[in-house]
Amino acid sequence: MVYITRIEHFNAAHKLFNPAWTKEENELVFGRCANENWHGHNFELHVTIAGIPNPDTGFVYDVKKLSTIIHEKVIEKLDHKNLNVDVDFMAGKLCSIENLIVGIWHQLADHMPESVRLHGLKLYETPRIYVEYFGE
């Protein structure tokens, strides 16, 4: 099995805010991330697929085609958007990086070609904070 990763970028705004809590409770738990005026990140998304290299091309999968899938199913929905307001698959969810990566997984998993499987995602919110998800 060979694993290959494509890295894509998007910029998005959000706030961490639980509507069941008071403003004070949200600020206590989420700090500056509960800012009523939102805040943004330059996200970096790593999409790793797994498969057997094709004997005719040597590719597990054409990474340009993988990039197209990622852009159509994820980046176009997230880039320069407000995650709390504009993104259908985040509706009704707290916009944490943990919930975001699970949502991204569901956007991609059913759109992988038969020759490969989605192995894992890594999503950087900042250079020092990232999450990984393997569909579990």
SEBANU-15470 format. One record per atom (N, C-alpha, C, O): residue in three letters; x, y, z. Coordinates in steps of 0.02 Angstrom, whole numbers, padded with zeros to 5 digits, always signed. Layout:
<sites>
alaXYZ ...
</sites>
This chain:
<sites>
met+00043-00059+00000 met+00000+00000+00000 met+00045+00062+00000 met+00093+00066+00038 val+00028+00110-00043 val+00065+00173-00047 val+00018+00229-00027 val-00041+00230-00046 tyr+00044+00276+00011 tyr+00006+00333+00035 tyr+00033+00396+00001 tyr+00093+00407+00000 ile-00012+00437-00025 ile+00009+00500-00056 ile-00036+00555-00029 ile-00096+00546-00019 thr-00005+00613-00017 thr-00040+00668+00014 thr-00041+00729-00031 thr+00011+00747-00060 arg-00098+00760-00037 arg-00106+00823-00073 arg-00121+00877-00020 arg-00162+00866+00024 ile-00087+00934-00025 ile-00097+00989+00022 ile-00133+01046-00014 ile-00114+01067-00068 glu-00186+01070+00017 glu-00225+01126-00009 glu-00233+01178+00046 glu-00223+01163+00105 his-00250+01239+00027 his-00257+01294+00074 his-00326+01326+00067 his-00355+01326+00013 phe-00350+01353+00121 phe-00410+01396+00119 phe-00408+01444+00178 phe-00377+01430+00229 asn-00442+01499+00170 asn-00448+01549+00222 asn-00521+01552+00243 asn-00565+01552+00200 ala-00533+01555+00307 ala-00602+01557+00331 ala-00606+01590+00399 ala-00557+01590+00437 ala-00664+01617+00414 ala-00678+01647+00479 ala-00726+01603+00518 ala-00765+01565+00489 his-00723+01609+00584 his-00771+01575+00626 his-00768+01604+00696 his-00726+01647+00710 lys-00812+01581+00738 lys-00806+01595+00809 lys-00827+01532+00846 lys-00869+01494+00822 leu-00799+01522+00903 leu-00818+01467+00947 leu-00869+01495+00996 leu-00853+01540+01035 phe-00929+01469+00993 phe-00983+01497+01033 phe-01038+01445+01040 phe-01065+01420+00991 asn-01054+01429+01101 asn-01108+01383+01115 asn-01171+01424+01130 asn-01173+01459+01181 pro-01221+01422+01087 pro-01281+01464+01097 pro-01320+01447+01160 pro-01361+01488+01181 ala-01309+01390+01190 ala-01343+01371+01252 ala-01312+01405+01313 ala-01340+01402+01368 trp-01253+01435+01303 trp-01218+01467+01359 trp-01225+01543+01356 trp-01242+01571+01305 thr-01211+01574+01412 thr-01210+01647+01415 thr-01146+01671+01381 thr-01099+01633+01368 lys-01146+01736+01366 lys-01086+01767+01337 lys-01026+01756+01384 lys-00970+01742+01361 glu-01037+01763+01448 glu-00983+01756+01497 glu-00956+01684+01498 glu-00895+01673+01502 glu-01001+01635+01495 glu-00979+01565+01493 glu-00938+01550+01431 glu-00886+01517+01434 asn-00961+01576+01373 asn-00925+01566+01311 asn-00855+01598+01315 asn-00806+01567+01294 glu-00851+01658+01341 glu-00787+01692+01347 glu-00741+01655+01395 glu-00680+01653+01384 leu-00769+01627+01448 leu-00729+01589+01497 leu-00698+01527+01464 leu-00639+01512+01475 val-00737+01491+01425 val-00714+01429+01394 val-00673+01442+01330 val-00620+01413+01322 phe-00698+01485+01287 phe-00668+01495+01221 phe-00622+01556+01216 phe-00587+01563+01166 gly-00623+01599+01265 gly-00579+01658+01265 gly-00591+01702+01204 gly-00648+01714+01185 arg-00536+01725+01175 arg-00541+01770+01117 arg-00574+01737+01057 arg-00598+01772+01012 cys-00575+01672+01055 cys-00606+01636+00999 cys-00683+01643+00999 cys-00715+01625+00949 ala-00711+01669+01053 ala-00783+01681+01057 ala-00800+01752+01035 ala-00857+01774+01043 asn-00753+01788+01007 asn-00762+01857+00985 asn-00825+01863+00942 asn-00833+01828+00893 glu-00869+01909+00961 glu-00931+01919+00924 glu-00919+01940+00852 glu-00962+01929+00809 asn-00862+01968+00838 asn-00846+01991+00770 asn-00804+01941+00731 asn-00775+01958+00680 trp-00802+01878+00754 trp-00768+01824+00719 trp-00692+01832+00721 trp-00666+01882+00745 his-00658+01783+00696 his-00585+01786+00685 his-00570+01736+00629 his-00610+01691+00615 gly-00513+01743+00597 gly-00498+01702+00539 gly-00433+01663+00545 gly-00391+01676+00588 his-00427+01614+00501 his-00368+01572+00498 his-00349+01559+00425 his-00392+01560+00380 asn-00286+01547+00414 asn-00261+01522+00350 asn-00251+01447+00359 asn-00198+01425+00383 phe-00301+01409+00341 phe-00300+01336+00353 phe-00257+01301+00300 phe-00253+01323+00242 glu-00226+01246+00321 glu-00190+01203+00275 glu-00218+01132+00283 glu-00218+01105+00338 leu-00243+01105+00229 leu-00275+01039+00230 leu-00232+00988+00194 leu-00213+00998+00136 his-00215+00934+00229 his-00177+00878+00200 his-00225+00821+00190 his-00256+00797+00238 val-00232+00798+00128 val-00276+00743+00112 val-00233+00684+00089 val-00198+00688+00039 thr-00236+00630+00126 thr-00195+00571+00111 thr-00240+00514+00086 thr-00289+00496+00119 ile-00222+00488+00028 ile-00257+00431+00000 ile-00210+00371-00001 ile-00149+00379+00001 ala-00238+00312-00006 ala-00198+00250-00006 ala-00220+00207-00065 ala-00279+00203-00082 gly-00171+00173-00094 gly-00186+00128-00149 gly-00124+00094-00175 gly-00069+00104-00148 ile-00133+00056-00226 ile-00077+00021-00260 ile-00061+00060-00324 ile-00106+00076-00362 pro+00002+00075-00336 pro+00020+00111-00397 pro-00003+00074-00460 pro+00005+00013-00465 asn-00031+00111-00506 asn-00052+00084-00570 asn+00010+00066-00610 asn+00055+00107-00616 pro+00015+00004-00637 pro+00076-00016-00673 pro+00088+00025-00736 pro+00145+00030-00759 asp+00036+00055-00765 asp+00044+00094-00826 asp+00069+00165-00813 asp+00103+00194-00855 thr+00051+00193-00755 thr+00069+00263-00741 thr+00118+00270-00683 thr+00154+00319-00678 gly+00120+00220-00640 gly+00160+00225-00579 gly+00124+00265-00524 gly+00151+00272-00469 phe+00065+00291-00539 phe+00027+00333-00492 phe-00019+00290-00449 phe-00049+00242-00474 val-00026+00308-00386 val-00082+00283-00346 val-00146+00314-00374 val-00197+00281-00382 tyr-00142+00379-00387 tyr-00197+00416-00418 tyr-00167+00482-00443 tyr-00120+00508-00412 asp-00193+00509-00496 asp-00169+00572-00524 asp-00183+00628-00473 asp-00241+00643-00459 val-00131+00659-00445 val-00141+00709-00393 val-00175+00772-00418 val-00205+00809-00379 lys-00172+00785-00484 lys-00210+00842-00512 lys-00285+00828-00508 lys-00324+00872-00493 lys-00304+00766-00521 lys-00374+00747-00515 lys-00396+00748-00442 lys-00452+00768-00427 leu-00352+00727-00397 leu-00367+00730-00326 leu-00378+00802-00305 leu-00424+00817-00267 ser-00336+00847-00329 ser-00343+00918-00313 ser-00411+00944-00337 ser-00443+00983-00302 thr-00432+00923-00395 thr-00497+00944-00422 thr-00554+00921-00376 thr-00600+00960-00362 ile-00551+00859-00353 ile-00602+00833-00307 ile-00603+00874-00243 ile-00656+00894-00219 ile-00544+00887-00215 ile-00540+00925-00152 ile-00568+00995-00162 ile-00605+01020-00119 his-00551+01027-00217 his-00576+01095-00230 his-00652+01096-00238 his-00686+01138-00209 glu-00678+01049-00278 glu-00750+01049-00290 glu-00791+01032-00228 glu-00843+01062-00217 lys-00768+00985-00188 lys-00807+00961-00132 lys-00793+00997-00066 lys-00835+00995-00021 val-00735+01030-00061 val-00716+01060+00003 val-00696+01134-00003 val-00729+01177+00026 ile-00644+01147-00040 ile-00615+01214-00042 ile-00666+01267-00065 ile-00671+01320-00035 glu-00704+01252-00117 glu-00753+01300-00142 glu-00807+01315-00089 glu-00835+01370-00090 lys-00820+01268-00045 lys-00870+01279+00008 lys-00841+01317+00067 lys-00879+01349+00104 leu-00774+01315+00076 leu-00744+01344+00137 leu-00705+01408+00125 leu-00703+01451+00169 asp-00673+01415+00068 asp-00626+01470+00058 asp-00660+01538+00059 asp-00709+01549+00023 his-00634+01582+00101 his-00660+01650+00110 his-00733+01649+00132 his-00773+01691+00111 lys-00749+01601+00174 lys-00817+01595+00201 lys-00816+01601+00277 lys-00764+01595+00309 asn-00875+01613+00304 asn-00885+01612+00376 asn-00910+01541+00392 asn-00965+01523+00371 leu-00871+01502+00427 leu-00889+01433+00440 leu-00954+01425+00479 leu-00990+01377+00469 asn-00969+01473+00522 asn-01030+01470+00563 asn-01092+01486+00522 asn-01147+01463+00539 val-01085+01525+00469 val-01142+01551+00433 val-01150+01523+00363 val-01205+01508+00341 asp-01095+01515+00326 asp-01097+01502+00254 asp-01089+01429+00234 asp-01101+01412+00176 val-01070+01385+00280 val-01051+01317+00261 val-01105+01267+00281 val-01118+01256+00340 asp-01137+01237+00230 asp-01194+01193+00243 asp-01177+01135+00289 asp-01217+01118+00333 phe-01120+01104+00280 phe-01105+01045+00320 phe-01083+01061+00391 phe-01071+01016+00431 met-01077+01126+00408 met-01062+01145+00477 met-01124+01173+00513 met-01120+01192+00571 ala-01180+01176+00479 ala-01241+01204+00508 ala-01260+01165+00571 ala-01263+01104+00571 gly-01274+01202+00624 gly-01295+01172+00687 gly-01240+01141+00728 gly-01253+01109+00779 lys-01177+01150+00707 lys-01121+01121+00744 lys-01076+01177+00770 lys-01072+01231+00740 leu-01044+01164+00827 leu-00992+01210+00849 leu-00935+01207+00799 leu-00915+01153+00778 cys-00910+01264+00780 cys-00860+01267+00727 cys-00788+01259+00753 cys-00745+01300+00739 ser-00778+01206+00789 ser-00711+01188+00812 ser-00673+01155+00754 ser-00704+01130+00707 ile-00608+01154+00759 ile-00567+01121+00708 ile-00582+01046+00707 ile-00578+01014+00655 glu-00599+01019+00765 glu-00616+00947+00770 glu-00679+00932+00730 glu-00681+00883+00693 asn-00731+00972+00738 asn-00793+00961+00701 asn-00783+00976+00627 asn-00813+00943+00584 leu-00741+01025+00612 leu-00729+01042+00542 leu-00696+00985+00504 leu-00716+00970+00448 ile-00646+00953+00534 ile-00611+00899+00498 ile-00657+00839+00486 ile-00652+00806+00434 val-00702+00825+00533 val-00750+00770+00523 val-00797+00788+00466 val-00814+00746+00424 gly-00819+00851+00464 gly-00862+00873+00409 gly-00827+00869+00342 gly-00858+00849+00292 ile-00764+00888+00339 ile-00725+00883+00277 ile-00719+00810+00255 ile-00727+00795+00196 trp-00706+00766+00302 trp-00702+00694+00286 trp-00766+00671+00249 trp-00762+00638+00198 his-00823+00690+00277 his-00887+00668+00247 his-00898+00699+00178 his-00932+00669+00137 gln-00869+00757+00165 gln-00874+00787+00099 gln-00832+00749+00048 gln-00850+00747-00011 leu-00777+00719+00070 leu-00731+00686+00024 leu-00741+00611+00018 leu-00732+00583-00036 ala-00758+00577+00071 ala-00756+00504+00074 ala-00795+00470+00018 ala-00771+00422-00011 asp-00853+00496+00002 asp-00894+00464-00049 asp-00875+00483-00120 asp-00905+00459-00168 his-00825+00525-00128 his-00806+00549-00194 his-00736+00525-00216 his-00709+00549-00265 met-00709+00478-00179 met-00645+00449-00198 met-00656+00397-00253 met-00705+00360-00252 pro-00610+00395-00301 pro-00616+00343-00353 pro-00609+00273-00323 pro-00580+00265-00269 glu-00635+00223-00357 glu-00633+00154-00332 glu-00562+00128-00320 glu-00552+00084-00279 ser-00515+00155-00356 ser-00446+00128-00353 ser-00409+00149-00290 ser-00355+00122-00275 val-00436+00197-00252 val-00402+00220-00191 val-00453+00226-00134 val-00513+00223-00144 arg-00426+00234-00074 arg-00469+00249-00017 arg-00441+00310+00019 arg-00381+00322+00020 leu-00486+00348+00048 leu-00466+00405+00089 leu-00435+00377+00153 leu-00469+00343+00191 his-00372+00392+00164 his-00337+00364+00222 his-00341+00410+00282 his-00356+00388+00338 gly-00327+00475+00272 gly-00326+00520+00329 gly-00325+00593+00307 gly-00307+00610+00251 leu-00345+00635+00354 leu-00343+00707+00344 leu-00303+00739+00401 leu-00305+00715+00458 lys-00267+00791+00385 lys-00234+00832+00435 lys-00253+00903+00419 lys-00245+00925+00361 leu-00277+00940+00468 leu-00298+01008+00458 leu-00262+01054+00507 leu-00271+01049+00568 tyr-00221+01100+00479 tyr-00187+01149+00519 tyr-00230+01212+00524 tyr-00250+01240+00474 glu-00243+01232+00586 glu-00278+01295+00598 glu-00227+01352+00605 glu-00238+01408+00583 thr-00172+01336+00637 thr-00114+01381+00643 thr-00052+01337+00635 thr-00058+01276+00633 pro+00007+01367+00629 pro+00067+01325+00624 pro+00079+01280+00686 pro+00116+01232+00682 arg+00046+01297+00742 arg+00056+01259+00803 arg-00004+01216+00824 arg+00000+01179+00873 ile-00059+01220+00787 ile-00119+01183+00805 ile-00146+01146+00744 ile-00161+01177+00693 tyr-00151+01081+00749 tyr-00182+01042+00696 tyr-00218+00982+00725 tyr-00206+00961+00781 val-00264+00954+00685 val-00299+00893+00703 val-00290+00843+00646 val-00277+00861+00589 glu-00296+00779+00664 glu-00294+00725+00614 glu-00357+00684+00623 glu-00384+00677+00678 tyr-00381+00657+00567 tyr-00440+00615+00569 tyr-00433+00559+00518 tyr-00410+00570+00462 phe-00453+00498+00538 phe-00446+00439+00496 phe-00514+00405+00485 phe-00516+00345+00468 gly-00568+00441+00493 gly-00634+00414+00480 gly-00661+00368+00534 gly-00709+00332+00522 glu-00631+00369+00591 glu-00651+00323+00645 glu-00707+00352+00686 glu-00729+00320+00734 
</sites>
